[in-house]
Amino acid sequence: MIDLREFGLCPEKYPGETGGIARVTAVHKERYELICEQGKCYGRLKSSVYFTAGEEEFPTVGDFVKISFNPVGDSVILHTLPRQTFFSRRDPTPGYPLEQAVAANFDTVFVVQSLNENFNIGRLERYLTQAWQSGAQPVVVLTKADLPGDHAPKLTEARAAAPGVEVVAVSAKTGEGLDALRPYLLPGKTLVFLGSSGVGKSSLLNRLAGEELMETGEIRKEDGRGRHTTTHRQLFRLPGGALVIDTPGMRQLGMWDVTGGLGEAFPDVEQFLGKCKFSDCRHESEPGCAIRRAIAEGVLSPERWESYRKIHGEAMFSGTKEDLRRKKQLRNKQLAKNMRQKRKAGL
């Protein structure tokens, strides 16, 4: 029998739930790879629950679900248990304005960027906003520290863009900096790797695992980018007992809900909001604007304000909790409708 506490389950977070729990370790279209008390198995969603009613959260990697175990075939997934943390983005498919689940139930987010030509502060700020929004603790991991050159300026930039967040420079090739990650790699704890294509997530995972779990790809010299080597989200258990969710590189991170993440990622900006002379201040040319005064006095950098403004403007929505609840229900129903249509079409 498998002890699911070794796979991140905290029974006290699900009072009243006894037996029949599994964790999603990978998603393959409509088929889910699971780990349960009986071991590794596969499961499919119960149609009447997920497709007809449209009220249930579709599982993603890291989710805990209730199942009806089948020892000779696919088990049936009956219910998605409440999530402790959750990362999502706007679905990048053109004409498909829905939320796309990325990972769930993790303790730490490793926001991964490389110290090559792909280093980008604006992108880092976007990932940090979504990492804070997930409810977990972010850590900035700057890979490829073995590359020649002085990386101190980039480390300084990253720390300025990530107040309150640990920033670590590492090399999967030489092992430099990996000891700083050990406190997060504890037995039963889950972390998720987030970053764009070619930043070295798969190489880092392989180094931490001590074996080649994921294929790695070449990096283009002209822009420091690489092709997608991770083709789907998957949860791995490292030799020391820590759990890692690896995700495909994201060419674009469409912002969805940043109601909480912005405040955590930009405390230097939000401390001035609500302090303007006029409550409807647009922070442009109005008299008594606290934002403009902070920029003029050098207390707030114009680059940080511009990043905040752009991310807030890109978010799909940022209304009240009731607004979010209603839109979430509509999103679930639309997802169920789309899935039903795909099934009928044989996709």
C-alpha positions as CSV (number, residue, x, y, z in Angstrom):
1,M,0.0,0.0,0.0
2,I,1.2,3.5,-0.8
3,D,1.2,6.2,1.9
4,L,-0.1,9.3,0.1
5,R,1.5,11.5,2.7
6,E,4.7,10.7,0.9
7,F,3.1,12.3,-2.2
8,G,2.0,15.5,-0.4
9,L,-1.3,14.5,1.1
10,C,-2.1,16.3,4.4
11,P,-5.2,14.3,5.7
12,E,-6.0,17.1,8.2
13,K,-6.7,19.4,5.2
14,Y,-9.5,17.1,4.1
15,P,-11.4,16.2,7.2
16,G,-14.1,13.5,6.7
17,E,-12.4,12.2,3.5
18,T,-11.3,8.6,4.2
19,G,-9.9,6.4,1.5
20,G,-10.4,6.6,-2.2
21,I,-8.1,9.6,-2.6
22,A,-5.6,9.9,-5.4
23,R,-3.2,12.5,-6.7
24,V,-3.0,13.6,-10.3
25,T,0.6,13.1,-11.6
26,A,0.0,13.8,-15.3
27,V,-2.8,14.7,-17.7
28,H,-3.1,13.2,-21.2
29,K,-6.1,14.8,-22.8
30,E,-9.1,13.2,-21.1
31,R,-7.0,10.4,-19.3
32,Y,-5.3,11.1,-16.0
33,E,-2.3,9.5,-14.5
34,L,-2.8,9.0,-10.8
35,I,-1.1,7.7,-7.7
36,C,-3.3,6.2,-5.0
37,E,-3.1,3.8,-2.1
38,Q,-3.0,0.8,-4.5
39,G,-0.1,2.4,-6.5
40,K,0.0,4.0,-10.0
41,C,-3.2,3.9,-12.0
42,Y,-5.1,5.8,-14.7
43,G,-8.5,7.5,-14.4
44,R,-11.2,9.2,-16.4
45,L,-13.7,11.8,-15.3
46,K,-17.2,10.8,-14.4
47,S,-19.3,12.3,-17.1
48,S,-22.4,13.1,-15.1
49,V,-20.3,15.1,-12.6
50,Y,-17.9,16.9,-14.8
51,F,-19.6,17.2,-18.2
52,T,-23.3,17.4,-17.5
53,A,-23.5,19.6,-14.4
54,G,-20.4,21.7,-15.3
55,E,-19.9,22.7,-11.6
56,E,-16.8,20.6,-10.8
57,E,-13.2,21.8,-11.2
58,F,-11.4,19.9,-13.9
59,P,-8.4,18.3,-12.3
60,T,-4.8,19.4,-13.2
61,V,-1.4,18.1,-12.1
62,G,-1.0,18.1,-8.4
63,D,-4.8,17.9,-7.6
64,F,-6.1,15.5,-5.1
65,V,-9.2,13.7,-6.3
66,K,-11.8,11.1,-5.1
67,I,-11.8,8.0,-7.2
68,S,-13.6,4.7,-7.6
69,F,-10.6,2.4,-8.0
70,N,-10.7,-0.1,-10.8
71,P,-7.9,-2.8,-10.5
72,V,-8.4,-4.0,-14.1
73,G,-9.0,-0.8,-16.0
74,D,-9.3,3.0,-15.7
75,S,-10.6,4.2,-12.4
76,V,-13.4,6.8,-12.2
77,I,-12.7,10.3,-11.0
78,L,-15.7,11.4,-8.9
79,H,-14.6,14.7,-7.3
80,T,-11.8,17.3,-7.3
81,L,-10.9,18.0,-3.7
82,P,-10.4,21.7,-2.6
83,R,-7.1,23.2,-3.7
84,Q,-4.7,24.7,-1.2
85,T,-2.7,26.5,-3.9
86,F,-3.4,26.9,-7.6
87,F,-1.6,28.4,-10.6
88,S,-3.4,29.3,-13.8
89,R,-3.1,31.5,-16.9
90,R,-5.3,32.7,-19.7
91,D,-5.6,30.0,-22.3
92,P,-3.3,31.0,-25.2
93,T,-5.5,29.4,-27.9
94,P,-6.8,32.3,-30.2
95,G,-10.5,33.0,-29.6
96,Y,-10.5,30.8,-26.5
97,P,-10.7,33.3,-23.6
98,L,-10.8,30.8,-20.7
99,E,-8.7,30.0,-17.7
100,Q,-6.1,27.3,-18.2
101,A,-5.2,25.3,-15.1
102,V,-1.4,24.7,-14.8
103,A,-0.7,23.1,-11.4
104,A,-2.3,22.7,-7.9
105,N,-1.4,22.0,-4.3
106,F,2.3,23.0,-4.2
107,D,4.2,24.7,-1.4
108,T,6.8,26.6,-3.3
109,V,7.1,28.1,-6.8
110,F,10.5,28.1,-8.5
111,V,10.3,31.0,-10.9
112,V,13.0,30.1,-13.3
113,Q,15.0,32.4,-15.6
114,S,18.4,32.0,-17.2
115,L,21.4,34.3,-17.0
116,N,21.8,34.4,-20.8
117,E,20.2,36.6,-23.4
118,N,16.7,35.4,-22.3
119,F,16.9,37.3,-19.0
120,N,14.0,39.7,-18.8
121,I,12.8,41.7,-15.8
122,G,9.3,42.3,-17.2
123,R,8.7,38.6,-17.7
124,L,10.1,37.9,-14.2
125,E,7.6,40.4,-12.7
126,R,4.7,38.7,-14.5
127,Y,5.7,35.3,-13.3
128,L,6.1,36.6,-9.7
129,T,2.7,38.2,-9.8
130,Q,1.1,34.9,-10.8
131,A,3.3,32.9,-8.3
132,W,2.1,35.1,-5.4
133,Q,-1.5,34.8,-6.7
134,S,-1.2,31.0,-6.4
135,G,-1.0,31.2,-2.6
136,A,2.5,29.6,-2.4
137,Q,5.9,31.0,-1.7
138,P,7.9,32.0,-4.8
139,V,11.7,31.6,-5.1
140,V,13.6,33.2,-8.1
141,V,16.0,30.7,-9.6
142,L,18.5,32.1,-12.1
143,T,20.0,29.2,-14.1
144,K,23.2,28.9,-16.1
145,A,25.4,30.6,-13.6
146,D,28.3,28.8,-15.2
147,L,28.1,31.0,-18.3
148,P,31.0,33.5,-18.7
149,G,30.6,37.1,-17.6
150,D,29.6,39.1,-14.6
151,H,26.1,38.1,-13.4
152,A,26.1,40.5,-10.5
153,P,24.0,43.3,-12.3
154,K,21.3,40.8,-13.3
155,L,21.2,39.5,-9.7
156,T,20.8,43.0,-8.5
157,E,18.0,43.7,-11.0
158,A,16.2,40.5,-10.0
159,R,16.3,41.3,-6.3
160,A,14.9,44.7,-6.9
161,A,12.0,43.2,-8.9
162,A,11.3,40.6,-6.3
163,P,11.0,42.3,-2.9
164,G,10.8,39.7,-0.1
165,V,11.7,36.8,-2.4
166,E,14.9,34.8,-2.2
167,V,16.9,35.0,-5.4
168,V,19.4,32.2,-6.1
169,A,21.8,31.8,-9.0
170,V,22.5,28.1,-9.9
171,S,24.1,25.9,-12.5
172,A,22.8,22.5,-13.4
173,K,26.1,21.8,-15.1
174,T,28.4,22.5,-12.2
175,G,26.1,22.3,-9.2
176,E,26.8,25.9,-8.2
177,G,24.1,27.3,-5.9
178,L,22.1,24.1,-5.5
179,D,22.7,23.9,-1.8
180,A,20.5,27.1,-1.4
181,L,17.6,25.1,-2.8
182,R,17.8,22.2,-0.4
183,P,15.6,23.8,2.3
184,Y,12.7,23.7,-0.1
185,L,13.3,20.1,-1.2
186,L,11.8,18.4,1.9
187,P,10.0,15.0,1.9
188,G,6.3,15.3,1.1
189,K,6.7,19.0,0.0
190,T,5.7,20.0,-3.5
191,L,7.2,22.6,-5.7
192,V,6.4,23.7,-9.2
193,F,8.9,25.0,-11.9
194,L,7.6,27.9,-13.9
195,G,9.4,29.7,-16.7
196,S,9.6,30.2,-20.4
197,S,11.1,27.9,-23.0
198,G,14.8,27.3,-22.8
199,V,15.5,28.6,-19.3
200,G,16.8,25.2,-18.1
201,K,14.0,23.8,-16.0
202,S,14.5,20.3,-17.3
203,S,18.2,20.4,-16.8
204,L,17.7,21.6,-13.3
205,L,15.2,18.9,-12.5
206,N,17.6,16.2,-13.9
207,R,20.4,17.5,-11.7
208,L,18.2,17.5,-8.6
209,A,17.0,14.0,-9.3
210,G,20.4,12.7,-10.0
211,E,19.2,11.1,-13.3
212,E,17.8,12.2,-16.6
213,L,14.0,12.4,-16.0
214,M,13.4,14.9,-18.8
215,E,14.9,15.4,-22.2
216,T,16.8,18.7,-22.7
217,G,17.2,20.7,-25.9
218,E,19.7,23.0,-27.6
219,I,19.6,26.7,-27.1
220,R,19.6,29.1,-30.1
221,K,22.7,31.3,-29.9
222,E,21.1,34.4,-31.5
223,D,18.5,34.9,-28.7
224,G,19.2,32.4,-26.0
225,R,15.8,30.7,-26.4
226,G,15.2,27.0,-26.7
227,R,12.5,24.7,-28.0
228,H,9.9,23.1,-25.7
229,T,11.5,20.0,-24.2
230,T,8.7,19.3,-21.6
231,T,5.6,18.5,-23.6
232,H,3.1,18.1,-20.7
233,R,2.9,18.9,-17.0
234,Q,4.1,16.1,-14.8
235,L,4.7,15.4,-11.1
236,F,8.0,13.7,-10.1
237,R,9.2,12.4,-6.8
238,L,12.8,13.1,-6.1
239,P,15.1,10.6,-4.3
240,G,14.9,12.7,-1.1
241,G,11.1,12.6,-1.1
242,A,10.4,16.1,-2.4
243,L,7.9,16.4,-5.2
244,V,8.4,18.5,-8.3
245,I,5.8,19.6,-10.9
246,D,7.6,20.4,-14.2
247,T,5.7,22.5,-16.7
248,P,6.2,23.1,-20.4
249,G,8.0,26.4,-21.2
250,M,5.4,29.2,-21.8
251,R,5.9,31.4,-24.8
252,Q,3.2,33.7,-23.3
253,L,1.9,34.1,-19.8
254,G,-1.7,35.4,-20.2
255,M,-2.7,37.1,-17.0
256,W,-6.0,35.8,-15.5
257,D,-6.7,36.8,-11.9
258,V,-4.2,38.9,-10.1
259,T,-6.4,40.3,-7.3
260,G,-3.9,39.2,-4.6
261,G,-0.7,38.6,-6.5
262,L,-0.2,42.3,-7.6
263,G,-0.1,43.5,-4.0
264,E,2.5,40.8,-3.0
265,A,4.6,41.3,-6.1
266,F,4.5,45.2,-6.1
267,P,4.3,46.3,-2.4
268,D,6.5,49.3,-3.4
269,V,3.7,50.4,-5.8
270,E,0.6,49.6,-3.8
271,Q,1.8,51.5,-0.7
272,F,0.9,54.7,-2.7
273,L,-2.4,53.6,-4.1
274,G,-5.4,55.2,-2.3
275,K,-3.3,58.2,-1.1
276,C,-4.1,60.5,-4.1
277,K,-6.0,63.8,-3.5
278,F,-8.9,62.5,-5.7
279,S,-10.3,59.0,-5.3
280,D,-10.8,58.6,-9.1
281,C,-7.2,59.6,-9.9
282,R,-5.9,58.0,-13.0
283,H,-2.3,58.7,-12.1
284,E,-1.6,60.7,-15.2
285,S,-1.6,64.5,-14.8
286,E,-4.1,65.0,-11.9
287,P,-3.0,67.3,-9.0
288,G,-2.2,65.6,-5.8
289,C,-1.3,62.2,-7.4
290,A,0.6,60.1,-4.9
291,I,2.1,57.9,-7.6
292,R,3.4,60.8,-9.7
293,R,4.8,62.4,-6.6
294,A,6.6,59.2,-5.5
295,I,8.1,58.9,-9.0
296,A,9.2,62.6,-9.0
297,E,10.8,62.2,-5.6
298,G,12.7,59.1,-6.7
299,V,10.9,56.9,-4.1
300,L,9.2,54.8,-6.8
301,S,10.8,53.9,-10.1
302,P,8.8,54.7,-13.3
303,E,9.7,51.2,-14.6
304,R,8.0,49.5,-11.7
305,W,4.9,51.6,-12.0
306,E,4.7,50.9,-15.8
307,S,5.1,47.1,-15.1
308,Y,2.4,47.3,-12.5
309,R,0.0,49.2,-14.8
310,K,0.6,46.8,-17.7
311,I,0.0,43.6,-15.7
312,H,-3.1,45.0,-14.0
313,G,-4.4,46.0,-17.5
314,E,-3.7,42.6,-19.0
315,A,-5.5,40.6,-16.3
316,M,-8.7,38.9,-17.5
317,F,-10.5,40.2,-14.5
318,S,-9.8,41.6,-11.0
319,G,-13.2,42.2,-9.4
320,T,-14.6,41.3,-6.1
321,K,-14.7,37.8,-4.6
322,E,-18.4,37.5,-5.7
323,D,-17.5,38.6,-9.2
324,L,-14.7,35.9,-9.3
325,R,-17.0,33.2,-8.0
326,R,-19.7,33.9,-10.7
327,K,-17.1,34.0,-13.5
328,K,-15.5,30.8,-12.2
329,Q,-18.9,29.1,-12.4
330,L,-19.4,30.4,-15.9
331,R,-15.9,29.2,-16.9
332,N,-16.5,25.7,-15.5
333,K,-19.8,25.4,-17.5
334,Q,-18.1,26.7,-20.7
335,L,-15.2,24.2,-20.2
336,A,-17.7,21.4,-19.8
337,K,-19.5,22.4,-22.9
338,N,-16.3,22.6,-24.9
339,M,-15.2,19.2,-23.7
340,R,-18.6,17.7,-24.6
341,Q,-18.3,19.1,-28.1
342,K,-14.8,17.7,-28.5
343,R,-15.9,14.3,-27.4
344,K,-18.8,14.2,-29.8
345,A,-16.4,15.3,-32.6
346,G,-14.0,12.5,-31.6
347,L,-11.2,14.9,-30.8
